[in-house]
Amino acid sequence: MNITTLGTSHGDPTLEHFCTSTLLETQGRYYLIDAGEPANALLVRQGLRSAQLSAIFITHMHIDHTGSLPVVCEQADKYRRNFPELFLTVCLPEQEAIEPLQAWRRANHNRFNNPSNVFRHYDQDNGYQDEALTMTAIRTRHLNIKDEPNAASYSIKIAAEGKNVLFTGDLAKDFGDFPLEQAQGCDLVFSEITHYPLEMAIPTLEKLNCGKLVFYHIHNPWQTEEGRNKALQACSHLPYPVEFAFDGYKTSI
């Protein structure tokens, strides 16, 4: 299983970090976890077309995780002719997000609209599975909006090739929704490092048993060399290696 972080910033792009999107490849299939801008262009720089994706998993509907989603979908339609054996499944965390996405594509006069591509809602009881991997969703509290009861955010766990990888997505300010139980024993854990004080997360991370922890969705203070070194020093006693991702970071398990 090969993983490339295309974009690793928080809610805004910065000079060296685009918004969050991660490419996963397993058994010759490609998957995108979140589609912050400019995910489609960054796929092209990896030598890929969106039409080669088997599925996209959106952790929540904030714009920094979805900004390139209409473009990725349009390009998947446009170049489907080059990959007729494939189709794309777009997995969204809210049922209500499907029609606005389709309407935006219609508003852009997407003449390449391909009926073989699937747009569907997922939740904790209804993830995703194909011949290459299984995706399980774990609800988080990042989107607890009083007036929007259907707003949902998730961590995503991927099982493939006998390996397990967990992506936290965005978490609550108290780090209390970090999916510790589901992360235990994972070969790799990607944790956001924006929405909580790191010192608040350390007691939980001390309980984690995993192969490696990688920070992504990185807040400004941690985007500098000084900041990264400070965070790595705070995590130096943890019983597993800790790294920071960057745009174009690659790892395999």
GIBEL-V50018 format. One record per helix or strand. SS is the DSSP state (h for helix, s for strand). FROM is the first residue (numbers start at 1). LEN is the number of residues. Records with the same first field share a line. If there is no record, write none. Layout:
BEGIN
SS->FROM-LEN, FROM-LEN
END
This chain:
BEGIN
s->2-6, 9-1, 21-6, 29-7, 53-5, 89-4, 118-4, 123-1, 126-1, 128-2, 134-6, 154-7, 163-5, 188-6, 212-7, 241-4, 249-4
h->39-7, 50-3, 63-4, 69-10, 80-4, 97-11, 180-4, 198-8, 220-3, 225-10
END
